[in-house]
Amino acid sequence: MNISHDIATRLPNRPWPTPLPEGGLFGFGDWLMACCSCARTVAGRLAVPILLSASVGSIPIGAAADTDTKQTEIIGRLYPVIERDALEEIEAAVAATPFDPGVFGDEEDWSALASPELPRAEVARTRTFIPFFTLSFEIADAEGKVLYPKGYRFNPLEYLTLPSRLFVVDAPLLDWALEERTEGDMVLLSGGNPLAESRQRKTAIFKLEEQIRTRFELQYVPSIIRQEGKTLFIEEVTPEAAARAEETEDAKERHDG
């Protein structure tokens, strides 16, 4: 038995949709036409014949008799949704409300921009660091079998690779870091205002997060963090050494040219 036979037995000799005095619709055929109307507004006029042919010819109404699924049907009137989209209402309210940056105070005082200030490196050195991580809770599978116990210690660098180097500098060293970086490298600002520096230099400069300073045990600026294999190398460079390296690179380019 299919849905067209069901319509024939339920609504004999009755044209559908059937207008009501109030202008509403009633019955399965009315529901179908309401769906078509809704689909037309979303997908265009081609949705109407597609929805009709799919609904009338291919939905087995008696299939529920052979399964545990309970059969349901539409009873009563259906109405189109007339409420505005919630996101559209929010966007309209925001657009109608003038924004006053002054409510947040001076940009220099924003706590979100605050970052730890590191001293300048006095001695150039390169040290290694392995960011071991220890689980503070156990991890079990769906059956409760413990896969990784609490206290399990591992090296995340065995499973991931840093996509770039990290340059950690203070504001006076920004120009040097921006010249030294290559594509993909990130510059982290210790102290200062990363938003203002980004606007001035027209490039993305990020603030040094306290979590990053603590996690990588950063002590001085400038520091360059890079990954080799399963180990991090943290190179602490003195400004004088950075200047000498730049002069050496310039001399090499002149010689090669």
trRosetta pair geometry for C-beta under 8 A, 3 or more apart (Angstrom, degrees):
i j d omega theta_ij theta_ji phi_ij phi_ji
1 5 5.2 -112 -158 73 79 138
1 6 6.6 89 159 -54 108 88
1 60 7.3 100 77 -162 57 75
1 61 5.7 -66 113 63 97 98
1 62 4.2 84 51 -22 105 128
2 5 5.6 101 57 10 63 99
2 6 7.3 -117 111 -5 36 94
2 56 7.9 74 141 168 116 50
2 57 7.2 6 168 -154 149 29
2 58 7.9 0 -148 -66 126 5
2 59 7.0 117 -161 75 85 54
2 60 5.9 -68 -106 -110 70 51
2 61 6.2 116 -162 5 25 93
3 6 5.2 -51 -149 35 41 117
3 7 6.5 46 152 -23 68 99
3 55 6.6 -77 84 156 159 70
3 56 5.9 -128 84 -135 111 41
3 59 5.1 30 -27 74 130 101
3 60 7.9 -141 -32 -115 80 11
3 61 5.1 127 -80 -45 65 114
4 7 5.7 -47 -151 31 35 113
4 8 6.6 37 150 -21 63 103
4 56 5.1 61 -69 -174 100 90
4 57 7.2 21 -29 -84 124 48
5 8 5.5 -54 -152 34 36 114
5 9 6.5 25 155 -12 68 106
5 61 7.8 -141 62 33 92 130
6 9 6.1 -61 -147 41 30 103
6 10 6.0 15 161 -9 67 116
6 28 7.8 -24 117 78 107 176
6 61 4.9 27 -40 20 144 173
7 10 6.1 -66 -137 45 26 101
7 11 5.7 -32 -176 35 67 110
7 16 7.9 -111 -165 28 116 151
7 28 6.2 -132 -103 86 90 133
7 29 6.6 88 -142 -62 122 96
7 56 7.9 -33 -2 -128 144 94
8 11 7.4 -72 -117 59 13 71
8 12 6.8 48 173 -91 55 69
9 12 7.1 -4 -145 -55 22 95
10 28 6.9 62 91 8 145 131
11 14 4.4 -102 178 58 86 120
11 16 6.1 10 162 -42 157 131
11 27 6.2 78 -90 -167 134 139
11 28 7.2 -136 -27 41 132 102
11 29 6.6 -68 31 -15 175 120
14 18 6.8 -30 167 -67 104 128
14 27 7.9 -152 122 -122 134 169
15 18 6.8 128 90 -83 71 78
16 27 5.9 -106 -125 96 126 137
16 28 7.7 0 -169 73 162 65
16 29 3.0 66 140 87 143 156
16 30 6.3 -110 -169 -44 101 69
16 33 7.7 -167 145 -19 88 125
17 25 5.0 -37 -168 -139 131 110
17 26 7.8 127 -166 44 85 50
17 27 7.2 171 -135 61 66 106
17 29 5.5 -163 -82 117 59 98
17 30 4.1 95 -132 -97 105 75
17 33 4.8 -82 -44 25 127 151
18 25 7.2 120 61 -151 57 61
18 26 5.6 -46 70 56 107 94
18 27 6.2 64 21 13 112 131
18 29 7.7 87 -10 73 81 117
18 30 6.5 -72 34 -59 69 120
19 23 6.8 -26 -162 -128 97 36
19 24 7.9 127 -160 66 52 37
19 25 7.4 -44 -106 -95 41 60
20 23 6.7 -48 71 31 77 15
20 24 4.4 -12 44 58 129 82
20 25 7.0 -143 -3 -69 102 15
20 26 5.9 90 -54 -21 116 114
20 77 8.0 -60 2 -96 154 123
24 77 5.1 -25 175 -132 136 135
24 79 7.9 -51 -130 -84 107 84
25 30 3.3 170 162 -169 108 125
25 31 7.5 172 120 -53 122 41
25 33 6.8 -143 -147 68 156 114
25 34 6.0 -171 62 -54 152 112
25 77 6.6 126 66 -138 60 83
25 78 7.0 -32 72 48 109 84
26 30 5.3 91 53 14 21 158
26 77 6.4 -50 -90 -87 69 77
27 30 4.8 98 59 9 74 104
27 31 7.1 -129 106 -7 41 88
28 31 5.4 -51 -151 33 36 115
28 32 6.4 37 152 -21 66 102
28 73 7.3 -53 -88 -169 111 106
28 74 6.4 132 -104 56 67 107
29 32 5.5 -51 -150 33 35 113
29 33 6.4 31 154 -15 66 103
30 33 5.7 -53 -146 38 33 108
30 34 6.3 38 152 -22 65 104
30 78 7.4 167 123 31 95 104
31 34 5.6 -54 -149 34 31 113
31 35 6.5 33 151 -20 64 103
31 74 4.8 98 -96 86 160 159
31 78 5.6 97 -116 -4 77 141
32 35 5.7 -51 -153 33 32 112
32 36 6.5 34 148 -20 64 103
32 51 7.8 165 -172 135 82 107
32 52 7.2 84 166 -109 118 72
32 55 6.0 167 -134 118 114 160
32 56 8.0 57 -148 -60 153 90
33 36 5.3 -49 -149 34 37 115
33 37 6.4 42 151 -23 66 101
34 37 5.6 -50 -150 33 33 113
34 38 6.4 32 152 -17 65 104
34 78 4.9 151 103 89 169 127
34 80 7.2 -152 -166 -64 101 81
35 38 5.7 -55 -150 37 33 110
35 39 6.1 31 153 -19 67 108
35 51 6.2 -161 121 170 106 144
35 55 7.7 114 83 -67 146 154
36 39 5.6 -55 -144 39 31 110
36 40 6.2 38 154 -29 64 103
36 47 7.1 164 -152 115 63 89
36 48 4.5 62 -168 -127 111 80
36 51 5.3 -177 -99 78 77 137
36 52 6.5 20 -91 -54 130 90
37 40 5.7 -50 -149 27 29 114
37 41 7.1 28 154 -17 60 100
37 80 7.4 -82 107 -80 119 123
38 41 6.1 -56 -159 30 34 107
38 42 6.8 17 150 -8 65 110
38 80 6.4 176 -87 -118 98 96
39 42 5.8 -68 -152 44 36 105
39 43 5.6 -25 174 30 78 111
39 47 3.9 -148 142 141 108 135
39 48 6.8 159 84 -73 113 52
39 51 5.3 145 36 -47 168 149
40 43 7.1 -75 -119 59 20 71
40 44 6.7 -48 -159 132 57 13
40 45 5.8 29 -142 -99 102 44
40 47 5.5 -161 -83 61 47 112
40 48 5.5 15 -75 -53 107 99
42 47 7.0 54 70 -44 83 170
43 46 6.9 -89 132 69 98 83
43 47 3.9 103 79 -60 118 131
44 47 6.0 127 66 -11 55 97
45 48 6.1 -34 -172 8 56 113
46 49 6.9 -56 -164 40 49 96
46 50 6.2 43 148 -15 74 116
47 50 5.6 -68 -148 47 35 112
47 51 5.7 34 160 -22 74 111
48 51 6.1 -58 -143 37 24 106
48 52 6.3 22 159 -17 61 109
49 52 5.6 -55 -143 39 34 112
49 53 6.0 28 163 -16 69 108
50 53 6.2 -59 -145 39 26 104
50 54 6.1 20 159 -14 63 113
51 54 5.9 -59 -142 41 27 108
51 55 5.9 20 162 -17 65 113
52 55 6.0 -63 -143 39 24 104
52 56 5.9 3 170 -4 66 115
53 56 6.5 -60 -131 44 23 96
53 57 5.6 -15 -178 14 61 124
53 58 7.8 44 141 -6 65 107
54 57 7.1 -72 -125 49 13 88
54 58 5.6 -49 -160 38 52 123
54 59 7.6 65 147 -36 66 97
55 58 7.7 -40 -71 45 4 80
55 59 6.0 -15 -155 -2 46 128
56 59 8.0 -5 -64 25 4 97
60 63 4.1 86 102 -36 116 108
61 64 7.8 -42 166 8 44 100
61 71 7.5 69 -179 -145 72 132
62 65 5.4 -18 178 3 78 118
63 66 6.3 -62 -170 36 52 102
63 67 6.8 16 146 4 78 115
64 67 5.9 -79 -146 53 42 95
64 69 5.1 -103 -130 88 89 91
64 70 6.8 44 -170 -175 133 12
64 71 4.0 174 59 -62 166 98
65 71 8.0 -3 -51 -36 62 130
74 78 7.0 -18 -173 -53 134 118
79 82 7.8 -51 149 -15 105 102
84 88 5.5 -112 168 80 103 119
84 89 5.3 115 105 -57 124 100
85 88 4.1 81 71 5 98 110
85 89 7.0 -169 90 -10 51 82
86 89 5.7 -54 -153 33 34 112
86 90 6.6 33 152 -18 67 103
87 90 5.7 -52 -149 35 35 111
87 91 6.3 34 154 -17 67 106
88 91 5.8 -54 -144 39 31 110
88 92 6.2 33 155 -20 65 107
89 92 5.7 -56 -147 37 29 111
89 93 6.4 29 155 -19 64 106
90 93 5.8 -56 -149 36 31 110
90 94 6.4 29 154 -17 65 106
91 94 5.8 -54 -147 37 32 110
91 95 6.2 31 155 -19 65 107
92 95 5.7 -55 -145 37 31 111
92 96 6.3 23 157 -15 65 110
93 96 5.9 -62 -146 40 29 106
93 97 6.4 21 157 -18 65 112
94 97 5.9 -65 -146 37 30 106
100 103 5.2 92 92 -22 97 98
101 104 6.2 -55 -176 32 59 106
102 105 7.4 55 -173 -73 49 20
104 107 7.9 44 107 -86 114 55
104 110 6.7 13 157 -95 113 103
105 109 5.1 -64 132 73 126 125
105 110 7.2 166 79 -71 102 66
106 109 4.7 78 70 8 90 105
106 110 7.8 -131 101 -31 52 75
107 110 5.7 -26 -161 -12 45 116
107 113 7.4 52 170 -9 75 156
107 193 6.8 70 132 -147 105 138
107 195 6.7 -106 -178 74 129 137
107 196 7.1 129 121 -53 137 105
108 113 8.0 -96 -143 76 27 143
108 193 6.3 -71 -108 -75 66 134
110 113 4.6 71 84 6 104 106
110 114 7.6 -154 104 -27 59 78
111 114 5.3 -32 -158 0 49 121
113 193 5.8 12 169 -130 143 68
113 194 6.5 -163 -149 28 96 87
113 195 6.5 -74 -108 -1 130 107
113 207 6.1 -175 -157 -78 55 150
114 207 7.9 83 82 -174 20 147
115 189 6.6 119 54 98 157 74
115 190 6.0 -134 120 -137 117 40
115 191 6.2 -126 77 -54 93 26
115 192 7.8 -26 47 49 116 64
115 194 7.7 65 -15 -28 140 114
115 207 4.3 -161 -58 179 136 103
115 208 4.4 111 180 60 131 78
115 209 7.0 -73 -124 -78 99 23
115 210 7.3 -163 -146 -50 58 70
116 190 6.5 -41 92 -147 64 91
116 191 7.7 -61 116 -51 27 72
116 208 6.2 -85 50 106 80 117
116 210 5.6 106 -28 -101 114 76
116 213 5.1 -29 47 -24 142 171
117 170 7.3 49 -148 -108 81 114
117 190 5.7 114 -127 156 41 94
117 191 3.9 45 -99 -60 95 118
118 168 7.2 32 33 147 149 118
118 170 7.3 -146 60 -59 78 101
118 190 4.7 -56 20 -166 94 157
118 191 7.9 -143 18 -13 58 102
118 208 7.7 -63 -11 118 114 170
118 213 7.3 -169 -63 -130 119 124
118 218 6.4 -67 -93 134 152 104
118 219 6.7 132 -154 147 118 24
118 220 5.7 164 157 -133 116 19
118 221 4.7 122 85 -20 114 95
118 223 7.8 -34 116 -7 161 118
119 219 8.0 -28 49 155 89 68
119 220 6.0 -47 82 -119 71 77
119 221 7.5 180 93 27 24 81
120 170 7.5 -70 -76 9 82 133
120 220 6.5 34 162 -164 18 99
120 221 6.2 -55 -104 73 48 76
120 238 7.4 68 163 -137 97 67
120 239 6.7 -31 -159 -19 126 108
121 124 6.8 86 135 -86 130 47
121 125 7.9 -149 -166 25 128 81
121 220 3.7 98 -73 147 82 145
121 221 6.8 -147 -18 78 88 25
121 222 6.9 -77 9 41 119 47
121 223 7.4 126 -47 -66 130 76
121 236 4.3 163 -113 168 149 104
121 237 6.4 119 59 71 146 26
121 238 5.2 -121 98 -82 96 61
122 220 7.9 -122 2 -129 61 147
122 238 6.6 36 -158 -104 15 115
123 236 7.5 45 88 105 62 121
123 238 6.9 -15 -116 -55 4 119
124 236 6.4 -174 -141 98 42 73
124 237 5.7 21 -122 -127 98 43
124 238 5.0 -88 -57 -2 89 94
124 241 4.7 62 -71 -35 142 166
125 235 7.8 -165 101 -148 38 51
125 236 5.3 11 56 52 73 108
126 233 5.9 2 -177 -176 107 102
126 234 7.1 163 -155 82 57 45
126 235 4.6 -15 -105 -105 91 75
126 236 7.3 -169 -81 22 40 67
127 233 7.6 159 83 -154 34 57
127 234 5.4 -18 65 62 83 96
127 236 7.5 21 7 -4 98 106
128 231 5.2 -20 -160 179 112 124
128 232 6.9 134 -163 78 58 54
128 233 5.9 -34 -102 -100 65 63
128 234 7.6 159 -105 18 15 79
129 216 6.4 94 115 -159 160 66
129 217 6.3 -170 -125 42 140 116
129 231 7.4 130 62 -172 38 76
129 232 4.6 -35 70 74 88 108
129 233 7.7 161 22 -92 79 17
129 234 5.6 33 -2 -11 124 116
130 155 5.6 -48 -178 -122 107 118
130 157 7.1 -110 -144 22 74 131
130 230 7.1 22 -124 138 106 85
130 231 5.8 -55 -80 -118 85 71
130 232 7.0 168 -85 20 33 86
131 155 7.2 110 68 -148 58 70
131 156 6.1 -34 91 34 107 108
131 157 6.9 110 41 -28 94 104
131 215 6.4 28 -135 168 122 94
131 216 7.2 -42 -85 -94 116 60
131 232 6.5 49 -22 -5 98 134
132 153 5.6 12 180 -176 116 101
132 154 7.1 161 -150 84 73 21
132 155 5.7 -49 -97 -87 65 67
133 153 7.1 169 84 -148 39 57
133 154 6.2 -24 60 64 85 71
133 155 7.7 136 15 -109 79 21
133 156 5.7 52 -2 -38 127 103
134 151 6.2 -17 -174 -150 104 39
134 152 7.1 161 -151 79 57 38
134 153 4.7 -20 -97 -95 81 83
135 138 7.1 90 134 -92 134 32
135 139 7.0 -96 -147 -17 150 100
135 148 5.9 131 -32 135 165 115
135 149 7.5 151 75 101 134 39
135 150 5.8 -129 109 -133 100 41
135 151 6.4 -43 67 16 83 16
135 152 4.6 23 17 48 122 87
135 153 7.8 -131 7 -67 74 40
136 150 6.7 -3 164 -148 22 94
137 150 5.6 -36 -145 -99 16 100
138 146 5.3 -42 178 -136 128 109
138 148 6.6 178 -155 93 60 59
138 149 5.1 -27 -113 -142 103 41
138 150 4.6 -66 -52 -36 77 79
139 146 7.3 104 75 -158 46 64
139 147 5.1 -52 103 61 93 102
139 148 4.4 24 42 48 109 97
140 143 8.0 -122 162 72 101 48
140 144 5.3 -8 169 -153 140 32
140 145 6.1 150 -158 72 86 32
140 146 5.2 -50 -96 -94 85 48
140 147 6.3 154 -121 2 26 83
141 144 7.2 -44 67 23 66 18
141 145 5.0 -2 34 56 107 90
141 147 5.7 97 -42 -45 87 113
146 149 5.6 43 163 -80 133 73
148 152 4.5 -85 -178 15 94 165
149 152 5.4 128 62 -47 62 100
154 158 6.9 -91 173 34 98 129
155 158 4.9 93 85 -17 94 103
155 230 5.8 57 129 -178 144 110
156 159 6.1 -73 -167 45 51 99
156 160 5.9 -19 158 33 89 108
157 160 6.7 -82 -120 64 35 68
157 161 7.5 70 -153 -95 73 47
157 227 6.3 -171 -136 -147 123 123
157 229 7.5 71 146 123 122 50
157 230 4.6 136 107 -152 112 55
157 231 6.9 166 105 -42 163 19
157 232 7.1 -152 -73 -41 148 83
158 230 5.5 21 -75 -122 68 117
161 227 6.2 -179 -156 98 67 148
162 165 7.7 84 126 -85 127 32
162 166 7.8 -77 -177 -23 141 99
162 225 7.8 -97 175 127 172 99
162 226 7.4 -162 79 -154 136 40
162 227 4.4 143 27 -8 111 131
162 232 7.8 69 -13 -105 142 97
163 184 6.0 -116 138 -177 94 123
164 184 3.8 -161 -92 137 125 94
164 185 4.8 -167 172 -91 116 39
164 186 5.9 111 96 -10 130 84
165 181 7.3 -159 73 -130 109 80
165 182 7.7 71 26 39 117 91
165 185 4.7 -13 61 -121 86 101
165 186 7.6 -164 93 32 48 66
165 224 5.9 0 177 -174 124 92
165 225 6.4 158 -163 77 69 54
165 226 4.6 -25 -108 -86 98 89
166 185 7.4 -178 -81 -165 23 77
166 186 5.4 -18 -114 69 69 97
166 188 5.9 13 -176 -6 101 119
166 212 8.0 -143 -176 -177 160 135
166 224 7.2 160 80 -156 53 45
166 225 4.2 -1 53 50 103 109
166 226 7.9 -166 25 -63 67 50
167 177 4.2 144 147 -152 147 116
167 180 6.9 132 -101 81 144 115
167 181 5.9 -96 -16 -76 140 105
167 185 6.3 51 -14 162 104 117
167 186 7.1 -168 27 94 75 46
167 187 4.8 -22 70 -111 109 67
167 188 6.8 173 85 23 51 71
167 222 6.6 -17 -170 -166 85 111
167 223 7.8 157 -157 82 40 49
167 224 5.7 -11 -103 -105 65 77
168 188 4.8 -20 -104 71 69 109
168 190 6.1 59 176 -38 88 112
168 208 5.9 71 -140 -100 101 125
168 218 6.0 -58 118 -148 174 146
168 221 5.6 -117 123 -108 84 89
168 222 6.5 154 82 -156 59 57
168 223 4.4 -3 54 56 114 93
168 224 7.6 -158 21 -72 76 32
168 225 7.1 54 -14 -13 109 104
169 173 3.8 -129 -168 92 120 116
169 174 6.0 166 103 -77 132 48
169 176 7.2 176 -129 69 154 100
169 177 4.6 -133 -10 -43 151 140
169 187 6.7 -32 27 -163 111 95
169 188 7.5 135 23 74 61 58
169 189 6.8 -34 75 -113 71 51
169 190 6.7 -153 103 17 21 97
169 221 5.2 123 -131 -170 35 117
169 222 4.6 -4 -96 -107 86 97
170 173 5.6 79 55 19 65 104
170 174 8.0 -90 106 -41 37 78
170 189 7.2 73 -137 -162 29 68
170 190 5.0 -58 -84 70 69 96
170 191 5.7 8 -134 51 94 112
170 192 6.7 135 -169 -19 66 123
170 221 5.0 126 -22 101 86 157
170 222 7.9 -117 10 -73 69 71
171 174 5.8 -23 -160 -23 40 115
171 189 6.7 44 -74 -154 65 111
171 191 6.8 -83 -20 98 97 94
171 192 4.0 142 -61 -86 113 146
171 197 6.7 -143 -126 -86 90 134
173 176 5.0 -52 -167 42 70 117
173 177 5.9 71 136 -25 86 102
173 221 6.5 -177 34 152 151 111
173 222 5.2 -155 161 -64 157 115
173 239 6.8 -122 -97 -101 111 101
173 242 7.6 59 -144 73 110 172
174 177 5.7 -59 -147 38 33 109
174 178 6.1 29 158 -18 69 108
174 187 6.9 84 -140 171 77 143
174 189 7.1 1 -90 -103 109 102
174 197 6.1 -135 -121 -163 163 133
174 201 7.1 -134 147 -49 128 155
174 205 6.9 -8 -140 -119 121 146
175 178 5.9 -56 -145 38 29 109
175 179 6.5 26 156 -16 63 107
176 179 6.0 -63 -153 38 29 107
176 180 6.2 20 156 -15 67 114
176 222 7.3 -108 97 -53 127 158
176 239 7.7 -159 -32 -135 170 79
176 242 5.5 44 -174 154 144 139
176 246 7.4 -104 -138 -54 93 140
177 180 5.7 -62 -142 42 31 108
177 181 6.1 38 161 -33 67 104
177 187 4.9 115 133 -123 132 117
177 222 6.6 -173 -76 -132 105 135
178 181 6.1 -41 -138 21 28 113
178 187 6.5 -23 -74 -62 70 156
178 201 6.7 -129 -88 -176 161 146
178 203 6.7 119 -130 68 123 153
179 246 7.3 38 113 -117 136 125
180 242 7.6 -70 -62 -154 144 106
180 246 7.9 -91 -77 -83 95 100
181 185 3.7 -151 -155 78 101 136
181 186 8.0 163 -136 10 139 10
181 187 6.4 -86 -55 -57 148 100
182 185 5.5 94 51 -14 56 119
186 204 7.9 -49 -134 109 79 108
186 206 6.1 -5 179 19 111 129
187 204 7.9 150 44 105 93 65
187 205 5.2 -44 90 -126 111 78
187 206 6.8 147 84 29 54 77
188 205 8.0 148 -108 -176 17 69
188 206 5.3 -37 -105 84 65 93
188 207 6.8 26 -161 139 76 16
188 208 4.4 92 157 -81 110 75
188 209 7.9 -80 -150 5 127 66
188 212 7.0 -113 -144 103 161 155
189 192 5.1 -87 167 70 124 117
189 193 8.0 -35 123 72 154 16
189 194 4.7 178 34 -84 137 92
189 197 6.3 141 -85 39 154 156
189 205 5.5 53 -35 159 118 110
189 206 6.9 178 10 87 83 37
189 207 5.5 -50 61 -112 92 49
189 208 6.2 -132 79 -16 37 87
190 208 4.7 8 -85 8 65 149
190 221 5.2 -140 29 -58 145 143
192 196 7.8 -122 168 59 88 109
192 197 6.4 41 148 -37 126 131
193 196 4.0 41 104 20 122 113
193 197 6.3 155 89 -14 66 87
194 197 5.6 -58 -141 43 33 110
194 198 6.0 39 158 -25 68 106
194 205 4.8 -152 -155 108 87 92
194 206 5.9 17 -158 -166 152 12
194 207 4.4 -122 -16 -60 141 78
195 198 5.8 -54 -148 34 28 111
195 199 6.5 25 155 -16 63 105
196 199 5.8 -55 -150 36 32 110
196 200 6.3 29 154 -19 66 109
197 200 5.7 -55 -144 38 32 111
197 201 6.1 2 166 6 68 113
197 205 4.8 -49 102 62 114 155
198 201 6.6 -71 -137 52 23 89
198 202 7.7 85 167 -90 55 10
198 203 6.6 -119 -144 81 68 41
198 204 5.9 12 -131 -126 119 32
198 205 4.7 -151 -72 30 82 89
199 202 7.4 17 -173 -72 27 51
201 205 6.9 69 53 -29 130 125
208 212 6.2 -123 -167 72 68 122
208 213 6.0 66 160 -55 109 105
208 218 7.7 -106 -164 79 130 160
209 212 4.5 92 64 3 90 101
209 213 7.1 -156 94 -5 49 83
210 213 5.6 -53 -148 37 36 113
210 214 6.2 31 155 -15 68 107
211 214 5.9 -58 -146 41 29 107
211 215 5.9 26 158 -20 66 112
212 215 5.8 -54 -135 39 28 108
212 216 6.0 1 172 6 65 113
212 218 7.3 22 127 -5 78 132
213 216 6.9 -74 -142 51 18 89
213 218 4.6 -88 -141 48 66 113
214 217 7.3 16 -175 -75 30 45
216 225 6.2 -41 -155 -105 150 145
216 232 7.1 -104 -135 135 98 158
216 234 6.6 140 169 -88 107 134
217 234 7.8 -133 77 -12 86 169
218 223 5.6 -163 -141 45 102 164
218 234 7.2 -154 -102 -152 70 141
219 223 7.7 115 49 -69 59 141
219 236 7.3 -27 68 -95 96 141
220 223 6.1 126 81 -55 67 104
220 236 4.9 60 69 -145 122 123
222 236 7.5 152 88 -153 49 50
222 237 5.1 -23 76 60 101 99
222 239 7.5 107 1 -76 105 65
222 242 6.6 57 39 -65 139 144
223 234 5.7 -8 -172 -173 113 94
223 235 6.8 150 -159 77 57 48
223 236 5.3 -23 -101 -96 82 67
223 237 7.5 167 -94 14 30 77
224 234 7.4 156 75 -156 45 45
224 235 4.5 -14 57 59 97 104
224 237 6.7 35 -6 -12 106 118
225 232 6.1 -11 -165 -172 93 113
225 233 7.4 157 -152 81 45 50
225 234 5.4 -11 -101 -104 75 75
225 235 7.9 -165 -72 22 30 71
226 232 7.2 151 80 -156 34 65
226 233 5.3 -17 65 60 85 97
226 235 7.4 12 13 -2 104 109
227 231 7.2 154 -153 85 63 40
227 232 5.6 -41 -97 -100 68 65
227 233 7.5 166 -99 15 18 77
228 231 5.8 -20 70 69 78 89
228 233 5.9 28 7 -15 111 118
237 241 5.3 -133 -167 84 81 118
237 242 5.1 88 145 -61 125 95
237 245 7.8 -47 -154 -1 133 143
238 241 4.4 92 56 6 85 103
238 242 7.0 -148 92 -7 44 84
239 242 5.4 -53 -147 35 34 114
239 243 6.4 35 154 -20 66 102
240 243 5.7 -52 -151 34 32 110
240 244 6.4 31 151 -17 65 105
241 244 5.6 -53 -146 38 34 111
241 245 6.2 38 154 -22 66 104
242 245 5.7 -52 -148 34 31 112
242 246 6.6 30 153 -19 63 104
243 246 5.7 -55 -152 35 33 111
243 247 6.5 31 151 -18 66 105
244 247 5.6 -54 -148 37 34 111
244 248 6.3 36 153 -20 67 105
245 248 5.7 -52 -148 36 32 113
245 249 6.4 32 153 -19 64 105
246 249 5.7 -53 -149 36 32 112
246 250 6.5 34 152 -19 64 104
247 250 5.7 -53 -148 36 33 112
247 251 6.4 33 154 -19 66 105
248 251 5.7 -54 -148 36 32 110
248 252 6.3 33 153 -21 65 106
249 252 5.7 -52 -148 34 32 113
249 253 6.5 32 153 -19 64 104
250 253 5.8 -55 -151 35 32 110
250 254 6.5 31 152 -18 65 104
251 254 5.7 -54 -150 36 34 111
251 255 6.3 34 152 -20 66 106
252 255 5.7 -54 -148 36 32 112
252 256 6.3 28 155 -16 66 107
253 256 5.8 -54 -143 40 31 108
253 257 6.1 31 156 -22 64 109
254 257 5.7 -57 -146 36 29 111
